[in-house]
Structure formats: structure tokens, C-alpha cells
Amino acid sequence: MSCQKVFQLIFPAMLCGVLMQTMPSTVSAYNAEHLAALNGGVTSWNKMRKSNGDFVPDFSGAVIKGRNLSSIDLHGANLKGTDFSQSNLSHANLQNAQLEHSKMSGCMLMKADLEHAGIQEADLESAVIDGAKLHAAILTKSILKKADCSNTDFSGSDLRECNFREASLVNADLREADLKGTYLWRANISGAKLKGVRVSKVTILDTGKYASAAWAEKQQAVFVDEEPKQLNSLQEKTIVLVPDKNSQSENVHSQKPGKIERSLQTSRDIEKNDRKEEFREKKKSAENIWRQSPDGIVQVPYSREQYDQLKRNVFTWNDMRKRDRDMHVELNAAPFNGKNLVYADLHQASLAGANFRHADLSESDLRSADLQNTDFREANLEHADLGGADLRGANLWRANLSRTRLDGAVVSGATVLDSGKKATKENVRRYNLIFSEK
């Protein structure tokens, strides 16, 4: 076959490939006519909706930021992925609206009606939802960090795995709501109605402690003790040390039976351990990872792109993590010494061997992170959340652990505490840590 014929055959395919690369990767799904009608003002929009009962608005993926949409009628609308950041939606009718993956950070939603709405994995950080109706709404895995949810009706709603860190839930109605796996650390729940609310052993309360049957009984709530999935060979039995307030002895063996509880890791921990095992294998097969490769490029055991993004701007990094909930953070052995990482979202991150000496990690989220052999010497961890993190072999000498949440974090005999002493079964009780023999 001649070269000319070969070129004639492959040229169309090459041209098609080039054109596809130059086309936009995503196309907004919203209806442009609907958006034009909305731009005509709330009054004319509401009149149109009233006269067209079967009309279903479609603003999916649209950017409607910073708009005054007070009292607008968007019931039943398709608002998936819509960006309403900083908009005023007070008194809005959003009944049965589809708001999955929507962006409503800083939104005004005072006395808005969101009953039966689907708001899964939405961003409502710092939103004002005071007095809103969210009865029977679905908010699974949504972010409501620092949101004002005072006097809000969440009764019968699905709030599983929502993040209410530092949110105000004063006088909120949470009766019959599902709070399994919900995160309420430092939230203000004073006056909240909790009768019949469902919690589980992975629900984190406002105190930073995990929910328990005793707490549920006191609040007339329902404690759901879900059974973990079948164990695999990577799971290990660990000893949870619970302080005995009535005991003056520091000897763990002097406690009464029942004060030392045995717990098994959950299915999430299994996946986490699988990732750790995979990383160990990679590390074994790349002993020269810090040396120069044949092409002269220095190899590092962490994602250079992720490292640069986090170091450049923490808030941009946090927004990126919100958008990509499944992103795996690979920052093992990364040099963060002396860096300002206040409010950094590093939950479930791989940070084994990282250097955080003198770094400011106050208010940071390090839940369930892999922090094995990590250097935290003289780091600021005030108000940071290290619940469920793996701190085996970590060095916390002279770290600021003022009001740091450490519940459920795992330590070993190689872990150095803030006092400079190595962790033991006896001296970790005051932190409510889990001591592992491994």
C-alpha cells in the first residue's frame, strides 16, 4: 500500500481526534430559555410558574451566584450542580427540588421551604438556614460546616454523613432524623429536639465523642449498633482505653472488668489498610525513590501536583476536595515544616512520614489520615481533628494539642506524645486513644 493511501486512511481519524481535543470537555445542561426568563426578575418568574402548572425549570449546572432570589418559586426544579453561592434564597419555595451536588455556600435560606428536597452531597458551608423547612429532605454527605441552622426543621430528614462541624443547631428540630455517621463536633445543639433521632457508633457528637447507647437513652434517641462487614486478614484487634473517673490509679490492670473494651475496625478501615499495604509494597520495590532517575529528574514519594496546590492556597485546596470527594491524597514524606495549613482538609489523606515540624495545622481536618511516623514536633494542632487517625510512630513532642480531638486515633509504643514520653497503655487514657501493639 502506498504512503499516499495510508495517509488518506488515517488522516480523517487524526483530524477527528484533534477536533475532539479542542472541544469543551463539559457542556452546561441547563435550559438557556429558562435562565433568560429568570433574569426577568422574581415577580415575572413566579407569575409564569403560577400560570404554567406543569412547567419544570431546569437550571442544572448553571451559575447563579450572588443573586437576590428571595421568595422565588423553584419547587420541583432540576437544580443539580447549580451554583447559588452567596445568593439570597430566603422564603424561597424549593419543595421537592433536585439540589444534588449544588453549591450554596454562604447562601441566605432563611425560612425557605425545602421539604422533601434532594440535597445530597451539596455544599452549604456558612449558609444561613435559620427557620427553614427541611422536613423529610435528603442531605446525605452534604457539608453544613459553620452553617446557621437555628430553628430549622430537620425532622424525618436523612442527614447521614453530613458535616455539621461548628454549625449552629440551636432549637433545631431533629426528631426522627437519621444522623448515622454524621459529624457534629463543636456544633451548638443547645435546645435541639432529639427525640427519636437515629445515631450510630460512628456518629461524632458535639463533644467530639462517638455516640453511644447511653447517650441515646439520655436523649430519647435511637442507637443503631450496625455490625461491621466480615473481617479480613488486615484487621487487627486493639484495646480502647476508657478513663475510669472513680479510679485514682494509673495502672490499667487495676480497672474493673468492662473498662477495657475491645473494638474491631470498620469496613472503611479495611479499605484504608488495603491502601497502606499497597503503599508499603510500592515503597519496598522502590528503595531508591529519592535518587535521581536516569533522565535526571528527582523522584519523590508524594504527588508533586497535590503538594504544590496545598502549599499554594489552602482554601483553593479545600474547594478542590469538596468537588472531588473520591480524590486520594498522596502526600507521604512531604516536607510541610513551618508551613501555614490552617483549616486544611486532609481527612483520610496518606501522610506517612510527612514533616509538619513547626507547621500551623490549627482547625485542620486530619480525620482517619495515615500519619504513621509523621513529624509533628512543635506543630500547632489547636482545635484540629485527628479522630480515627493512625499515629503509630508519630512524633508529637511539644506539639500544641489544646482542644485537639484525638478520639479513636491509633498509637503504638513508638509514638512520642506531646510530653516527650512514648505512648503506653497507661498514659494514653487521658486522650481516649487506641493503643496498638503493632
Secondary structure as GFF3:
##gff-version 3
##sequence-region A 1 438
A	DSSP	alpha_helix	3	22	.	.	.	ID=ss1
A	DSSP	alpha_helix	32	38	.	.	.	ID=ss2
A	DSSP	alpha_helix	42	51	.	.	.	ID=ss3
A	DSSP	beta_strand	198	200	.	.	.	ID=ss4
A	DSSP	alpha_helix	213	219	.	.	.	ID=ss5
A	DSSP	beta_strand	222	224	.	.	.	ID=ss6
A	DSSP	beta_strand	238	241	.	.	.	ID=ss7
A	DSSP	three_ten_helix	252	254	.	.	.	ID=ss8
A	DSSP	beta_strand	260	263	.	.	.	ID=ss9
A	DSSP	alpha_helix	267	284	.	.	.	ID=ss10
A	DSSP	alpha_helix	304	312	.	.	.	ID=ss11
A	DSSP	alpha_helix	314	323	.	.	.	ID=ss12
A	DSSP	beta_strand	410	411	.	.	.	ID=ss13
A	DSSP	three_ten_helix	429	431	.	.	.	ID=ss14
A	DSSP	beta_strand	434	435	.	.	.	ID=ss15
###
